[in-house]
Amino acid sequence: MASLSKRVLDLVRPEVAALSPYDPNFTPCKINLSANENTYDLPVRVRTAINEAIATTPTNRYPDPMANELRDQIALWHGVHRENVCVGNGGDELLFNFFLAFGGPGKRLVDCPPTFTVYDIYSKMLGTSVVRCWRDSKTFELDMDALLPMVRTANMVIITSPNNPTGNTITHDDAARLCQTCPGIVMIDEAYIEFADKGISCEDLLSSYDNLVILHTYSKAFCLAGVRVGYVLAAPDVIDVLAAVRQPYTVDVFAQATAQVVTSMRGVFLPTIKQIRYERERLERALAALEGVQVWPSQGNFLLVRMPHAGIVRAHLRDKWSILVRDFSSTPGLDDCLRITVGMPEENDALIEALAAVLREVA
Ligand SMILES: *Cc1c(COP(=O)(O)O)cnc(C)c1O
């Protein structure tokens, strides 16, 4: 991983000096199952409609800062009001703004690792203190008995559901208990919710708890990782805070137009989402059948697997088979674990074949 030069280290704030540039460890490969994107192309009908929308989008004027047309569409979709929606340059920007607004020196986040590491990075960057409530080391389920007392004194708690990279979800009961117990804000990061079973989303708790924030993105199920649009659903005064700290023009005119088309045509994505869910179960069974491989059930478009020599296995997959998966083997709590994005059937077949061969070689 790249690190900062001595020269700039002397110039920056201590919180910044502790950071290193984000490196997803990307290597171009024939099959990329490393970043939990939807590996299907945009449906042709959607692509055509996006092209048409973009062709007539003026570029000389600034975008609508709050993306109100898109907000209205999202509000209608989720049965809330415009005032309950804030759009951002990907979920990541909204997470950053969330920390900017509710974190910082003197504020405390409760984080539940192993999980998305961006929360930890943004906490450090903005000087927020982090209390960790580790998930069960075998099942990666939340430890509610430990978590509830911790959130009693927290300013923020983030639960990822489905959790990246373990695939677990939070129940409505547990989410409600967190909202009741935490005097601060409870964020549920639902970046992968479209791949989960019906009824898993906690968005229906929004009407009961004004300290609940739900994060969604167009990056995963809706094939827009490259476009950068996400949104949060929350109480109007929480949205006001996010609106106050955000840079006004981060969601550009093309991104707004594209997300509007995708929102209006979201039903077109259902067949591929269904296919990915089906493939997830098929891939899970095939991986579990491999000697020495442990696989966890998942509600996302990815599977966490553990096997001996995972780091070497990943390197062989990349270098000999041109298949890229994500290495978590040096992440605390995830020894010898890899995360595999569920791809198209032929990609999954190629992965299974390659992994079986690599395991025979490495064993
Ligand atoms: C991918 C992801 C996001 C947001 O991704 P964006 O591309 O920035 O919208 C948020 N949370 C989790 C857990 C993710 O995996």
The ligand as an SDF file (V2000), in Angstrom:
LIG
                    3D

 15 15  0  0  0  0  0  0  0  0999 V2000
  -20.3060   -0.4230   -2.2090 C   0  0  0  0  0  0  0  0  0  0  0  0
  -20.7030   -0.0060   -0.8460 C   0  0  0  0  0  0  0  0  0  0  0  0
  -21.1670    1.2800   -0.5440 C   0  0  0  0  0  0  0  0  0  0  0  0
  -21.2820    2.4480   -1.4570 C   0  0  0  0  0  0  0  0  0  0  0  0
  -20.7350    2.3720   -2.6640 O   0  0  0  0  0  0  0  0  0  0  0  0
  -20.8610    3.6200   -3.6450 P   0  0  0  0  0  0  0  0  0  0  0  0
  -20.3330    3.0750   -4.9230 O   0  0  0  0  0  0  0  0  0  0  0  0
  -20.0140    4.7160   -3.0800 O   0  0  0  0  0  0  0  0  0  0  0  0
  -22.2940    3.9990   -3.7050 O   0  0  0  0  0  0  0  0  0  0  0  0
  -21.5750    1.5500    0.7380 C   0  0  0  0  0  0  0  0  0  0  0  0
  -21.5210    0.6220    1.6780 N   0  0  0  0  0  0  0  0  0  0  0  0
  -21.0750   -0.6160    1.4420 C   0  0  0  0  0  0  0  0  0  0  0  0
  -21.0770   -1.6060    2.5350 C   0  0  0  0  0  0  0  0  0  0  0  0
  -20.6340   -0.9660    0.1780 C   0  0  0  0  0  0  0  0  0  0  0  0
  -20.1600   -2.1990   -0.0270 O   0  0  0  0  0  0  0  0  0  0  0  0
  1  2  1  0
  2  3  1  0
  2 14  2  0
  3  4  1  0
  3 10  2  0
  4  5  1  0
  5  6  1  0
  6  7  2  0
  6  8  1  0
  6  9  1  0
 10 11  1  0
 11 12  2  0
 12 13  1  0
 12 14  1  0
 14 15  1  0
M  END
$$$$
